[in-house]
Amino acid sequence: MSKTSRTGITAPANAKKDSIIEIRAIAQHDMETGFRYTEDGKRIPRDIIRVFTCTYNNEEVFRADFYPGIGANPLIIFTAIAVATGIIECKWTGDDGYEALNQVNITVS
């Protein structure tokens, strides 16, 4: 697991029903492709985030699969429609059992 992993999400706290909301998710993670070697010739094991999912009231609204070409600290920006008051939850999973979870509440009127 990455030694310096930190995640966060930003979404509006309030929104009008049926409006488009922007969700931003970032993972500060020391990605390692698995293609590099140490000075003494040993391969550095791959350590990347593999899957990002976002649910809104337990319904998946966005998903992304990552591969070794992804850069460190991926920022994901996407939109959803504010349908009901509830919880937006973002989850990152990766190599070596890496898992991070963040939630924000949204009030829809």
N, C-alpha and C positions, 0 to 999 in steps of 0.2 A: 504494500500500500504506500502511496505517496506520503512523504514525510511532511509536506507543506500543503495539504489539501484543505481548502476552505470553499464553501459554496454559498450562494445567495440568490434570492429572486426578488424582483420588483414587479408589483402589479398595483393597480389603483385600489385604494381601500373602499371607495364608493363608486358606483356606476349606475347609469340609468338602464332599465330593462331593455334588452335587445341592442344595446350599443356595442360597438367594437372596442375591445380593451387590448392594450399592448402588455405583453408579459416579457420580461427580460430575466434570463437565468445565466449565471456565470459560475464556473468552477475553476478555482485557482488550484491547479494540479500539475505537478512536475511530470509531464508526459515523457515516456521513454519508448521509442519505436521498437526496440529489440534488434535493431540493425547495427548498433554501434558496439565498439569494443573498448575495453580498458587499455591502459598503456601496456599492460603485460599480456594482452591478447585474449583476455576472457570476454565473452559476449555479455553485454549488459542486458538483463532480462526485460522483456516488454512490460510496461506498466502504463496502460492507457485506460481512459474511460471508454467503455464499449457501447453503452446504451444510455440515452436520456429519455425519460418519459415525464409527461405532465398530465395530471388529472384535475378535473374540475368537478367537485362533488362526486368523486369516485368514478367518473367517466373520462376515459383517455381522450385528450384533445390535441396532443402533439407527441410525436416520437421521433427520435433520430438515432441512427446507428453510426458509431464512429469507428475509424480504421487507423492504422499506424500513421497515415499522412496528416492526421489532425494536429493542429498546433497546440501548444500548451495554453492553458487558461481559456478554454473555449467560451465564447459569449454567444448565447442563442437568443434571438429576438423573434417573436411570433405574435399573432393576434388570435383572439377568441371572442365569442359573443357572450356578453353578460346576460345569463338567463335566469339566475336565481342567487340569492344570498347563500354563501357557503365557503368552502375551502378549496384553494388552488394548491396543489401539492406537486413538487418537482423532485424527481429521483434520478440520481446518477449511479450507475453500476459499472464496475470495471474489473481489471485483472487483480489477482491475489485477494479476492473477496472484498474489494473496495465497494463501499456503498455510502451514499450521502443522501439526506432527505431534508427538504425545506418546505414549509407551509406558510401561506398567508391567507388571511380572511378577507372576503369581499362582501360588501353589503350592496344589494341591488334593490333599487326603488323604482 
